[in-house]
Amino acid sequence: MKLPILEKTYDLILWLYPTVNKFPKSQRFVLGQHIENLSLEILEKIIEVNTYQKKAELLKKISIELDKLRFLIRLSRDLKMIDLRKYEIASEKINEIGKMLGGWIKSCR
């Protein structure tokens, strides 16, 4: 079963990796690595959620992880590691995932 949210998250990661790879070397292995790890955690949890009895709990955790990612991307922009256009692209992708996640959470209630 292909979940649209899974595909969108996968696309975000495909976009993030080359972007993070352009971070200054001093931050590529600190902030950049954290962004990469967090995005992978989100993907893994989305894959796992279908096997959970209490989906709502895990979905809320995914939502928290997505908020963390949103702030790390914002921090990257504020530190001028990504330009405004890349920030807008990342924000659009994250917001789209967030909307899908919110709908999924509502459907579990």
Secondary structure, 3 states (H helix, E strand, C coil): CCCHHHHHHHHHHHHHHHHHCCCCHHHHCCHHHHHHHHHHHHHHHHHHHCCCCCHHHHHHHHHHHHHHHHHHHHHHHHCCCCCHHHHHHHHHHHHHHHHHHHHHHHHHC
